[in-house]
Amino acid sequence: MLDIPSITGIVAAAGVIIGAILAILELRTIARTRQMELVMGLYSTFITKEFQDAYDILWTTDFKDYNEVLRKGQLIRLRTVGGFFEGIGVLLYRKLVEVRLIDDLFRESIKLMWEKARAPLCDARQQLNLPGYARYFEYLYNETQKQAQSP
């Protein structure tokens, strides 16, 4: 039979274990909430008139290479839109956001813009001797395409 000190010890140990489990669950909830806030902040930028204007102009303009972007005066717009997606790509690469969440909000926009801007961005890598230029935008595109293929 257990005496009172033994029972007290068992209850205390159970309390510590339960407390640790609750703390871990709370930390997971906080991390998810923070991730959601981060992504919704990005989405708030994405839906601004300024960003949408830049996106729409790029979408409706044909570019075969980086020099054509320069000739058509669209470098700032390409940097604005490309930089936005580059930033999301960094967050995804560093595992600070889940691909499913990014995919749900931005998949088609990422796909359309990368496919539109791929040639001038890859050309810029060569011309500017910056092999990593827009690599996280490309990574973002590839990861969202993989996500699109998964059930």
N, C-alpha and C positions, 0 to 999 in steps of 0.2 A: 504494500500500500504506500502511496505517496504522501509525504508530509507536506506541510504548508510551504516551507522554503523551496521544495522541489517544484511544487505547482506554480509558485510565484516565478521561479526561473523559467519554466516552460512558457508561461503566459508572456513574460517579458521578451523571450526569444521570438515567440510568434508575433508579438507586437512590432518588433524590429523588422522582421521579414515582411509583414504586411505593409509597414511604413515604407520600406524600400521599394516594394512592388508599386505602391501608389505613387511614389516619387518618380519612378521610371515612366509610368503611364502619363503623368502630368508633364514631364519633359517632352515626351513624344507629341502630346497635344500642343504644347507651346511651339515646338519646332514646326509642326504643320500649320499652325496659325501664322507664324512668321513667314513661312514660305508662301502662303496664300496672300498675305499682305504685300509681299514683294512682287508677286506676279500681277496682282491687281494694280499695283503702282505702275508697273510696266504697261499694262493694258490701258491705264489712264493716259499715258503718254501716247500710246499707239492710236487712240481715238481722237486726239486733238486735231483741230483743223489744220494746223501747220504741218503736222506729220502726214496726215491724209493727203494734203495738197502735194507734198513732196513725193509721196508714194504714187499718187495718181499720175503725176507728170512723168515720173520715171517709167511707170507701167505703159504709158501711151507713146513713149519715145523709143525709137529703135537705135540701138548701139551695137556696133560690131566689134569695137575695141575701146581701149582706154582713151586714145586720142580723140575719138569721136565724142566721148563724154565731155572732154575738154572743149572741143570745137563747138558743141551745142550748149556750153555753159551750164552743165548739169552736175559738176563736181560736188558742189555743196549739198545738193539733194542726194546724190549717191552716198556721200559721207554720212549724212543724217540718217538715211534709211539703213544703209549698210552697217553703220556704227550701232544703231539700235539692235539689229539682229546679231551683230558681233557680240554685243554685251550679253544678250540672252544666251548665246552660244558659250560664252565664258562661264556663266552661272551653271549651265547644264554640264559642261565639261568638269567643273569643280564639284559637281553633285550638290549644288545648293538649291536646285529646283528639280522636280521630277519631269521627265520627258512627257509623261501622259498629260500633265497639267498644261505644259507649253503647247503640246500638240492639240489639245482641246481648244485652246484659244487662238492659236496663230498658224496652224498647219498650212492652210491654203495660202495665206499671205507669205509665209516663208517660202513655200514651194514656188509660187508665181514670181516672187522677187529674185530668188536665187537663180532660177532658170533664165530670167530676163537679164540679170546683172553678172552672171557667171563669166561670160567672155570678157567684158571690160575689167572685171576684178582680177581675173587670172592674168590678163595682159598687163595690168598694173603691177602685179607681182614681178613680172619679168622686167618691165621698163624701169621700175623704181628700185630694182634689186632688193625686194622685200619678200622673200619666199613665204613668210608667215602672214602676209597681208590677207585679211578676211578669212583666215583659216577657221576661226570659230564660227563664222557665218556658214561656211561650208560644212563644218562639223554639225551645226544645228540642223541644216538641211538634211544631211545624211541620217541623223538620229531620228528626225521626225518622219522621214521616209521609211525607216525600219519600223517605227511605231505604227505607221499606217498599214504595214504588211502583217503585223501581229494581230491575233484575234482579240 
